């Protein structure tokens, strides 16, 4: 369903962000993010002279290589375009993510290690959705492994109680994972 018809307006800015997950032949996974900002008009820039309409202001890529436990094994950050020549000097700082687990507390730990002047705002912004893309990439593999385990050794699926559809007292959990279903508490 499309959005409603907007008021009269003029296109000014576009931010395109994509995330792609890959399964590698060596058993690891690459999760890549790509962010591009463009304007619909040209404007002067001290370091680049002029940034023309449609030319990227920001064009940056981030790759996290993770294992099946979602531990970051390698990080690569690249800035193809940025508004300042100095922007690219921060990319090595993102190696601090190596060894971190993508899981509960990820966003907090990322902000502690790369927030403010310790990182690049735009690359840091990409790290929350890249964590989600990591989960989406690995979920089918983890699900298959979980289903291969004896029922009494299976862990509770991590998405339960993660959103309104996955409410442990909702119909989806009752149907899909009845062993984790909880009857709704009576409303008083």
Phi and psi restraints in degrees (value plus and minus 20) as a CYANA .aco file:
   2 UNK   PHI     -95.8   -55.8
   2 UNK   PSI     143.4   183.4
   3 UNK   PHI     -85.8   -45.8
   3 UNK   PSI     142.3   182.3
   4 UNK   PHI     -88.0   -48.0
   4 UNK   PSI     143.7   183.7
   5 UNK   PHI     -84.8   -44.8
   5 UNK   PSI     105.7   145.7
   6 UNK   PHI    -100.7   -60.7
   6 UNK   PSI     149.4   189.4
   7 UNK   PHI     -87.5   -47.5
   7 UNK   PSI     144.1   184.1
   8 UNK   PHI     -76.3   -36.3
   8 UNK   PSI     116.8   156.8
   9 UNK   PHI    -176.8  -136.8
   9 UNK   PSI     149.6   189.6
  10 UNK   PHI    -146.0  -106.0
  10 UNK   PSI     108.8   148.8
  11 UNK   PHI     -87.8   -47.8
  11 UNK   PSI     108.6   148.6
  12 UNK   PHI    -142.0  -102.0
  12 UNK   PSI     -63.3   -23.3
  13 UNK   PHI    -161.3  -121.3
  13 UNK   PSI     125.6   165.6
  14 UNK   PHI    -152.7  -112.7
  14 UNK   PSI     110.8   150.8
  15 UNK   PHI    -137.8   -97.8
  15 UNK   PSI      99.9   139.9
  16 UNK   PHI    -132.2   -92.2
  16 UNK   PSI     105.6   145.6
  17 UNK   PHI    -150.2  -110.2
  17 UNK   PSI     109.1   149.1
  18 UNK   PHI    -149.5  -109.5
  18 UNK   PSI     131.9   171.9
  19 UNK   PHI    -152.4  -112.4
  19 UNK   PSI     115.2   155.2
  20 UNK   PHI    -154.5  -114.5
  20 UNK   PSI     114.2   154.2
  21 UNK   PHI    -128.4   -88.4
  21 UNK   PSI     118.7   158.7
  22 UNK   PHI    -149.2  -109.2
  22 UNK   PSI     119.4   159.4
  23 UNK   PHI    -116.0   -76.0
  23 UNK   PSI     103.2   143.2
  24 UNK   PHI    -108.5   -68.5
  24 UNK   PSI     138.5   178.5
  25 UNK   PHI     -87.0   -47.0
  25 UNK   PSI     -43.6    -3.6
  26 UNK   PHI    -106.5   -66.5
  26 UNK   PSI     -13.4    26.6
  27 UNK   PHI      73.0   113.0
  27 UNK   PSI     -27.2    12.8
  28 UNK   PHI    -112.9   -72.9
  28 UNK   PSI     156.2   196.2
  29 UNK   PHI    -151.3  -111.3
  29 UNK   PSI     118.3   158.3
  30 UNK   PHI    -126.1   -86.1
  30 UNK   PSI     108.9   148.9
  31 UNK   PHI    -137.2   -97.2
  31 UNK   PSI      99.7   139.7
  32 UNK   PHI    -136.3   -96.3
  32 UNK   PSI     116.8   156.8
  33 UNK   PHI    -137.2   -97.2
  33 UNK   PSI     126.4   166.4
  34 UNK   PHI    -159.5  -119.5
  34 UNK   PSI     104.1   144.1
  35 UNK   PHI    -141.4  -101.4
  35 UNK   PSI     110.4   150.4
  36 UNK   PHI    -153.9  -113.9
  36 UNK   PSI     105.2   145.2
  37 UNK   PHI    -129.6   -89.6
  37 UNK   PSI     112.7   152.7
  38 UNK   PHI    -155.8  -115.8
  38 UNK   PSI     136.4   176.4
  39 UNK   PHI    -134.8   -94.8
  39 UNK   PSI     139.9   179.9
  40 UNK   PHI    -110.8   -70.8
  40 UNK   PSI     -14.1    25.9
  41 UNK   PHI    -158.6  -118.6
  41 UNK   PSI     137.3   177.3
  42 UNK   PHI    -107.1   -67.1
  42 UNK   PSI     131.9   171.9
  43 UNK   PHI    -175.6  -135.6
  43 UNK   PSI     133.3   173.3
  44 UNK   PHI     -91.7   -51.7
  44 UNK   PSI     129.3   169.3
  45 UNK   PHI    -160.7  -120.7
  45 UNK   PSI     109.9   149.9
  46 UNK   PHI     -77.9   -37.9
  46 UNK   PSI     -62.9   -22.9
  47 UNK   PHI    -107.6   -67.6
  47 UNK   PSI     -47.2    -7.2
  48 UNK   PHI    -131.7   -91.7
  48 UNK   PSI     -19.7    20.3
  49 UNK   PHI      65.0   105.0
  49 UNK   PSI    -107.3   -67.3
  50 UNK   PHI    -152.8  -112.8
  50 UNK   PSI     118.2   158.2
  51 UNK   PHI    -124.0   -84.0
  51 UNK   PSI      94.3   134.3
  52 UNK   PHI     -98.8   -58.8
  52 UNK   PSI     136.3   176.3
  53 UNK   PHI     -73.2   -33.2
  53 UNK   PSI     110.8   150.8
  54 UNK   PHI      64.3   104.3
  54 UNK   PSI     -31.9     8.1
  55 UNK   PHI    -101.4   -61.4
  55 UNK   PSI     118.3   158.3
  56 UNK   PHI     -82.7   -42.7
  56 UNK   PSI     111.5   151.5
  57 UNK   PHI    -100.8   -60.8
  57 UNK   PSI     -69.4   -29.4
  58 UNK   PHI    -137.3   -97.3
  58 UNK   PSI     113.3   153.3
  59 UNK   PHI    -164.1  -124.1
  59 UNK   PSI      77.6   117.6
  60 UNK   PHI    -153.7  -113.7
  60 UNK   PSI     128.7   168.7
  61 UNK   PHI    -149.9  -109.9
  61 UNK   PSI     127.7   167.7
  62 UNK   PHI    -159.4  -119.4
  62 UNK   PSI     110.6   150.6
  63 UNK   PHI    -144.9  -104.9
  63 UNK   PSI     105.7   145.7
  64 UNK   PHI    -129.9   -89.9
  64 UNK   PSI     107.4   147.4
  65 UNK   PHI    -121.0   -81.0
  65 UNK   PSI     104.6   144.6
  66 UNK   PHI    -147.2  -107.2
  66 UNK   PSI     139.0   179.0
  67 UNK   PHI    -117.7   -77.7
  67 UNK   PSI    -196.2  -156.2
  68 UNK   PHI     -86.0   -46.0
  68 UNK   PSI     -40.0     0.0
  69 UNK   PHI    -108.2   -68.2
  69 UNK   PSI     -17.2    22.8
  70 UNK   PHI      46.6    86.6
  70 UNK   PSI      15.1    55.1
  71 UNK   PHI    -113.7   -73.7
  71 UNK   PSI     110.9   150.9
  72 UNK   PHI     -92.3   -52.3
  72 UNK   PSI     101.0   141.0
  73 UNK   PHI    -120.7   -80.7
  73 UNK   PSI     -46.4    -6.4
  74 UNK   PHI    -176.0  -136.0
  74 UNK   PSI     131.9   171.9
  75 UNK   PHI    -156.5  -116.5
  75 UNK   PSI     118.5   158.5
  76 UNK   PHI    -156.0  -116.0
  76 UNK   PSI     110.2   150.2
  77 UNK   PHI    -145.4  -105.4
  77 UNK   PSI     115.4   155.4
  78 UNK   PHI    -157.1  -117.1
  78 UNK   PSI     114.8   154.8
  79 UNK   PHI    -134.3   -94.3
  79 UNK   PSI      85.1   125.1
  80 UNK   PHI     -97.3   -57.3
  80 UNK   PSI     -56.1   -16.1
  81 UNK   PHI    -158.8  -118.8
  81 UNK   PSI     120.1   160.1
  82 UNK   PHI    -175.3  -135.3
  82 UNK   PSI     141.7   181.7
  83 UNK   PHI     -95.4   -55.4
  83 UNK   PSI     -38.3     1.7
  84 UNK   PHI    -149.1  -109.1
  84 UNK   PSI     121.0   161.0
  85 UNK   PHI     -80.4   -40.4
  85 UNK   PSI     -51.6   -11.6
  86 UNK   PHI     -92.8   -52.8
  86 UNK   PSI     -35.7     4.3
  87 UNK   PHI     -73.4   -33.4
  87 UNK   PSI     -62.4   -22.4
  88 UNK   PHI     -88.2   -48.2
  88 UNK   PSI     -31.9     8.1
  89 UNK   PHI     -92.9   -52.9
  89 UNK   PSI     -32.6     7.4
  90 UNK   PHI    -108.3   -68.3
  90 UNK   PSI     -34.4     5.6
  91 UNK   PHI     -77.2   -37.2
  91 UNK   PSI     -56.8   -16.8
  92 UNK   PHI     -82.6   -42.6
  92 UNK   PSI     -43.4    -3.4
  93 UNK   PHI     -81.1   -41.1
  93 UNK   PSI     -44.5    -4.5
  94 UNK   PHI     -91.8   -51.8
  94 UNK   PSI     -30.8     9.2
  95 UNK   PHI     -82.0   -42.0
  95 UNK   PSI     -39.3     0.7
  96 UNK   PHI     -80.3   -40.3
  96 UNK   PSI     -38.0     2.0
  97 UNK   PHI     -95.8   -55.8
  97 UNK   PSI     -37.7     2.3
  98 UNK   PHI     -82.0   -42.0
  98 UNK   PSI     110.2   150.2
  99 UNK   PHI      75.3   115.3
  99 UNK   PSI     -31.8     8.2
 100 UNK   PHI     -99.8   -59.8
 100 UNK   PSI     125.8   165.8
 101 UNK   PHI    -108.6   -68.6
 101 UNK   PSI     109.3   149.3
 102 UNK   PHI    -103.0   -63.0
 102 UNK   PSI      87.4   127.4
 103 UNK   PHI    -197.1  -157.1
 103 UNK   PSI    -180.1  -140.1
 104 UNK   PHI     -73.0   -33.0
 104 UNK   PSI     112.0   152.0
 105 UNK   PHI      68.5   108.5
 105 UNK   PSI     -20.9    19.1
 106 UNK   PHI     -74.1   -34.1
 106 UNK   PSI     -72.2   -32.2
 107 UNK   PHI     -82.2   -42.2
 107 UNK   PSI     -59.9   -19.9
 108 UNK   PHI     -83.7   -43.7
 108 UNK   PSI     -65.8   -25.8
 109 UNK   PHI     -85.2   -45.2
 109 UNK   PSI     -58.2   -18.2
 110 UNK   PHI     -80.8   -40.8
 110 UNK   PSI     -66.5   -26.5
 111 UNK   PHI     -82.7   -42.7
 111 UNK   PSI     -59.1   -19.1
 112 UNK   PHI     -82.3   -42.3
 112 UNK   PSI     -61.0   -21.0
 113 UNK   PHI    -106.3   -66.3
 113 UNK   PSI     -50.0   -10.0
 114 UNK   PHI    -150.4  -110.4
 114 UNK   PSI     -14.1    25.9
 115 UNK   PHI     -91.2   -51.2
 115 UNK   PSI     138.6   178.6
 116 UNK   PHI      39.4    79.4
 116 UNK   PSI    -152.5  -112.5
 117 UNK   PHI     -95.3   -55.3
 117 UNK   PSI     -23.8    16.2
 118 UNK   PHI    -102.5   -62.5
 118 UNK   PSI     -29.0    11.0
 119 UNK   PHI    -171.0  -131.0
 119 UNK   PSI    -189.4  -149.4
 120 UNK   PHI    -125.4   -85.4
 120 UNK   PSI     105.1   145.1
 121 UNK   PHI     -69.7   -29.7
 121 UNK   PSI     -66.2   -26.2
 122 UNK   PHI     -91.7   -51.7
 122 UNK   PSI     -60.6   -20.6
 123 UNK   PHI     -86.5   -46.5
 123 UNK   PSI     -59.9   -19.9
 124 UNK   PHI     -82.7   -42.7
 124 UNK   PSI     -61.7   -21.7
 125 UNK   PHI     -78.5   -38.5
 125 UNK   PSI     -51.2   -11.2
 126 UNK   PHI     -93.7   -53.7
 126 UNK   PSI     -37.6     2.4
 127 UNK   PHI     -94.8   -54.8
 127 UNK   PSI     -43.1    -3.1
 128 UNK   PHI     -91.2   -51.2
 128 UNK   PSI     -72.6   -32.6
 129 UNK   PHI     -90.4   -50.4
 129 UNK   PSI     -43.3    -3.3
 130 UNK   PHI     -88.7   -48.7
 130 UNK   PSI     -49.8    -9.8
 131 UNK   PHI     -85.4   -45.4
 131 UNK   PSI     -62.1   -22.1
 132 UNK   PHI     -84.3   -44.3
 132 UNK   PSI     -62.0   -22.0
 133 UNK   PHI     -83.5   -43.5
 133 UNK   PSI     -54.3   -14.3
 134 UNK   PHI     -83.3   -43.3
 134 UNK   PSI     -67.5   -27.5
 135 UNK   PHI     -80.7   -40.7
 135 UNK   PSI     -65.0   -25.0
 136 UNK   PHI     -83.6   -43.6
 136 UNK   PSI     -53.7   -13.7
 137 UNK   PHI     -90.6   -50.6
 137 UNK   PSI     -64.0   -24.0
 138 UNK   PHI    -105.4   -65.4
 138 UNK   PSI     -39.6     0.4
 139 UNK   PHI     -72.2   -32.2
 139 UNK   PSI     -68.7   -28.7
 140 UNK   PHI     -80.0   -40.0
 140 UNK   PSI     -55.1   -15.1
 141 UNK   PHI     -90.9   -50.9
 141 UNK   PSI     -64.6   -24.6
 142 UNK   PHI     -85.1   -45.1
 142 UNK   PSI     -58.1   -18.1
 143 UNK   PHI     -83.6   -43.6
 143 UNK   PSI     -64.7   -24.7
 144 UNK   PHI     -82.4   -42.4
 144 UNK   PSI     -61.8   -21.8
 145 UNK   PHI     -84.6   -44.6
 145 UNK   PSI     -62.1   -22.1
 146 UNK   PHI     -81.5   -41.5
 146 UNK   PSI     -64.4   -24.4
 147 UNK   PHI     -88.0   -48.0
 147 UNK   PSI     -41.8    -1.8
 148 UNK   PHI    -100.1   -60.1
 148 UNK   PSI     -35.4     4.6
 149 UNK   PHI     -99.6   -59.6
 149 UNK   PSI     132.6   172.6
 150 UNK   PHI     -79.1   -39.1
 150 UNK   PSI     124.5   164.5
 151 UNK   PHI     -74.1   -34.1
 151 UNK   PSI     -58.3   -18.3
 152 UNK   PHI     -95.5   -55.5
 152 UNK   PSI     -26.8    13.2
 153 UNK   PHI    -125.4   -85.4
 153 UNK   PSI     -21.3    18.7
 154 UNK   PHI     -96.0   -56.0
 154 UNK   PSI     119.9   159.9
 155 UNK   PHI    -101.5   -61.5
 155 UNK   PSI     133.7   173.7
 156 UNK   PHI     -82.9   -42.9
 156 UNK   PSI     111.1   151.1
 157 UNK   PHI     -76.5   -36.5
 157 UNK   PSI     110.8   150.8
 158 UNK   PHI     -86.2   -46.2
 158 UNK   PSI     -40.4    -0.4
 159 UNK   PHI     -99.2   -59.2
 159 UNK   PSI     -31.6     8.4
 160 UNK   PHI     -82.9   -42.9
 160 UNK   PSI     110.7   150.7
 161 UNK   PHI      48.7    88.7
 161 UNK   PSI      -1.7    38.3
 162 UNK   PHI    -108.5   -68.5
 162 UNK   PSI     -37.4     2.6
 163 UNK   PHI    -178.9  -138.9
 163 UNK   PSI     155.5   195.5
 164 UNK   PHI     -83.6   -43.6
 164 UNK   PSI     -53.4   -13.4
 165 UNK   PHI     -90.5   -50.5
 165 UNK   PSI     -51.1   -11.1
 166 UNK   PHI    -114.4   -74.4
 166 UNK   PSI      -0.4    39.6
 167 UNK   PHI     -77.9   -37.9
 167 UNK   PSI     107.7   147.7
 168 UNK   PHI     -82.2   -42.2
 168 UNK   PSI     -34.7     5.3
 169 UNK   PHI    -125.5   -85.5
 169 UNK   PSI      -3.5    36.5
 170 UNK   PHI    -119.7   -79.7
 170 UNK   PSI     151.0   191.0
 171 UNK   PHI     -86.8   -46.8
 171 UNK   PSI     -51.8   -11.8
 172 UNK   PHI     -86.0   -46.0
 172 UNK   PSI     -64.3   -24.3
 173 UNK   PHI     -87.6   -47.6
 173 UNK   PSI     -59.5   -19.5
 174 UNK   PHI     -78.4   -38.4
 174 UNK   PSI     -58.7   -18.7
 175 UNK   PHI    -100.6   -60.6
 175 UNK   PSI     -67.8   -27.8
 176 UNK   PHI    -103.4   -63.4
 176 UNK   PSI     -60.9   -20.9
 177 UNK   PHI    -153.0  -113.0
 177 UNK   PSI      48.9    88.9
 178 UNK   PHI     -78.1   -38.1
 178 UNK   PSI     -45.4    -5.4
 179 UNK   PHI     -88.0   -48.0
 179 UNK   PSI     -36.7     3.3
 180 UNK   PHI    -129.9   -89.9
 180 UNK   PSI     -17.1    22.9
 181 UNK   PHI     -90.1   -50.1
 181 UNK   PSI     116.1   156.1
 182 UNK   PHI    -141.1  -101.1
 182 UNK   PSI     109.9   149.9
 183 UNK   PHI     -81.5   -41.5
 183 UNK   PSI     119.9   159.9
 184 UNK   PHI     -81.1   -41.1
 184 UNK   PSI     122.8   162.8
 185 UNK   PHI     -94.0   -54.0
 185 UNK   PSI     120.1   160.1
 186 UNK   PHI     -82.6   -42.6
 186 UNK   PSI     121.1   161.1
 187 UNK   PHI    -103.4   -63.4
 187 UNK   PSI     107.5   147.5
